[in-house]
Each structure stands twice: as structure tokens, then as C-alpha cells.
Amino acid sequence: MLKIYFGTDEIQASNELGLEYLEFPDFVFDDIITDIDVSKDEWFLRVLKDIDNADMPFKNVVRDIPTEDTHNIHEVSTGVKVLWLMAKGYKYLYPSQWLGQNCYAELFRIAEMTDIYLLDDSNMFANDEADLLVGEFLDLRTNEVIKVEDGSGWDYVLETGYY
Amino acid sequence: MEYLKLKYKEIDIQLELQDKYYVIDGYSGAGKSKAVKLIDLDGFRKGIVESSLPVKVVHSVAEINDIQDDRVIYVTDEVFAGRVLEKVKGMQCYCILISRKIYSGTNLSYRSYCEAFRDGACTRVRQKYKFNQTAINKVEFDMVLVEDSGLGFTFFEKCFDNYLVMSSYGKGNIAKLLNQYRDRDILVICDLGGIGNHLASMYKIVRKRKGSGKKTTFMLIESFEHLLMQTKYIGYDYDIFKYFDNKFDNTEHFTQVELERITQHTEIEYRHGGRSSKCWVDNCDTCENQNCSYRIVGEKTKQLLASTRFFELVDAEGGSGST
């Protein structure tokens, strides 16, 4: 389930939840991915295409589809890196600022499979893509499960004054 | 006006810098990080960066500690953005933050928020929240929402005595009240020079209201003080950027300090957050000083308002995800 801590104070949130705050996602991903080949990972390839509009012609070589420029895997977007860490079960308090709004749908999909702790420090439900989300999240401040559909996530944020 | 241009292969970014701070966000994969790296490469290949001031990318704590030059454009990403923001407060530099985080400790202008986007293969940047100017005879509202609660609220309550005038008691409640009064056409009077952090929430509501046929109009002023400075009492130029100094961080703060300076030791003395002269709002016919140089016959606030460029009104139209 997606478990959201609303606010911008990462130290307070991290202490309250007893979770390490993901401060340097690029560094964490780059360190882990060095020993892993994700070019056969169907989940990774799909997300890479959806988010970065890129594919992988060779092991850990990424190709930007519009320009056909290639680069190494360390250059993929932070959004893709963070989603991968979430999907692979790395336990962190994930700040929403690392995710562009084109990552939200995948975030909700991953959270159906595993618990994700998210610090909403970027007012994510104010973004248009959040209106398309369907699912639920747990508000860690109130322990209330909130259903999300037709933009109701934003309605909840507005009502509670979290924005 | 200062500027920063980045051009290399598929990166084509142009920013005109009026305000001190700019925040660039956008979809993942839009090319924001690549743009920052590109500035670093300028030292190796000239012509990537064109700017009116030196540009420095800040990507370490040591580089944050080294920040001391006023006439510089500092650029940094999410990891260091918060710390850079604190460091450059009160400096005359410019600061471009690549970040999606809400920095509630610093009031940013409505112009400050930009988004990176892919235009085909090309990465570009545009202003995130747009205002479309509206002719005064097309503006309809039956309620006025004022950010201020003190002198500002009293001033507008007298100006719009035929309307429902309500204070939001700060920027944070504007979105909530716009949502609460969904059945009304609303004129919002807030400090646009410092409203940036709240724009995402406000635009979200504005678009919803528009969908249900309700109008939301904003008065295009940097702050309440900006409006008072334009009145015939002072006659300050509407274009604040002829005088704006970056050490004030935003135009809202600048106009507050400037109005205090201009009115000091006068009958119309203004004190931000303190007790200001009631001469701004009280009609002069109740005053014994018949020879006062600030004397106005009739309804004072309406006449003061009429002498300003108040009637530059704008509709909120654009906003995040408007591609």
C-alpha cells in the first residue's frame, strides 16, 4: 500500500517513521545497478519507455528514442531510478519531489504489490496527472485509508489543508 | 534584463530573469538534469551557455560555502536547492533551482515557476503559470477575496462596498476559499510577487471553477504596497523592475520596504505588519486638518484605487500540464 506522510520536513518524518530518507537517489541507484543487467527486465524496459521515451539496445546502454542518442544507464531519469528502487523493495522514505507527474501512475501500480512510504514534499496531488489516479493510500498522520479516483486525492489534500 | 541561454544539440533553453529566483520542474525525463550538466561542459566547449552574468553550477557543500558573489547566476539541482536558497538570501545574485519541492520558507513570485518539457526531441523551458490579460469591461465578479487582513482588507472593503469582500488571512487559504465559494465569480487580490509557492493549489481550483462556469480574476499587482505606491499620493512607476533590487529576494518584500521608506514621517506613514496611518482609508471630511496636502474630497479609497493601474486584471488560464 502507498503510505503518505504529508509535509516537507524530511527529518521529522524520517524520525517518526524510523525510515531512512532517500536523499541521493541517483547515487543509490547507480551504486546498485553496476552489478545488475536490467536490459532483459521487462518491467524496467516498459517503465523506461513510458517515462523517458527510451529503450535499451545493449546491456545497460540506454537510447533516447526521439534523438537516437545513446548513453549509459546512470543517465536515465531520477524518476525511473526511484520507481525501480521502489519496485525492487528497497525500504526508504521516498520524497515525492523525485517523481515527475508522469511517474504517479506507476507509483500507484507498484504500491498495489508492496508498501511504499512517500513524503509528499512537492504537493503531488495538485498536478494534473494525479487526477487520473485510481487506488488508495494511507495517510500516515491520521491512519486513514483514502480512496483515490476522479481527483479525490486533491479534494482530500485541500480539505485537510496539507497543500 | 538579465538572461541565460543554453543551446547544444537537443537542449534549447532561454530564460529571461526578472525575479531573483526561478524554479524549474517538469516531467521525469524532460532533460532538466542534462541541462545542468551542460552548463558544466561550457568550460570545455564555448558557446553552449550565453548569459548576461557569470553562471555557476552549485553541486557540493563546499561550493555552497563559497557562494559570495552578488552578480552571478547560481544554478543547482534538487539535492542542494534548499541549502542554496538559504545561502543566497539577501544577496543580489540570481538563483535557478531545478526542483519539484515546495520551499515554504521563501516567497517566490508568480513568474518564478517554470517547467521543462520535451518539444519533440528538444528540451525547452517555459513559464508554468500564465495569466491572460482581460479587458475590464469583460470582467465579472460578485465577490472579492483579499489576502490581507489588516489595512489592505479595510482598504478594499471600502473600495468594493457593493460586493462581498472577504479576507483569506494569508496566502495559504486562498485555494480553500476559492473552492468553498464555488458558486461565485471571484476577484482575487493577493501579493503575486510572493504567491509562487501557492500557485499550483490555486490553479488547480481555478481550473475546476472554470469547468463549472465560474470566473476567477486576479489583480495584477506585486503586493498591496505596490498598489499603494501607484496611488496619486506617491505616484510610483508601475514597472517595479526599474527599481527592484535582488537583495530583497522578491518584489513583495521590496515594495513593503520601499513603501515604508517613502512614507516615513509623513501623514500617510505605512508600517508593514504594524500600525499604519489611517489616512489611507479614512475619509478626509472627518479630519480637522483642512490644509493637509493629502486631503481628498469624497470617498478616498475609491479615488486612490482609480488613480492606479488596478484595472490591469488577468484571468488564470495556463498552468501545469497544459501541454
Interface residues (C-beta under 8 A of the other chain):
Chain A: T8 E23 F24 I51 D52 N53 A54 D64 P66 T67 D69 E75 V76 S77 T78 G79 V80 P95 S96 Q97 W98 L99 G100 Q101 N102 C103 D121 S122 N123 A126 N127 D128 E129 W154 L158 G161 Y163
Chain B: K9 E10 D25 G26 Y27 S28 G29 A30 S33 K34 E78 V79 S99 R100 K101 I102 Y103 S104 R118 G120 A121 G172 A175 K176 N179 A200 S201 Y203 K204 I205 S320 G321
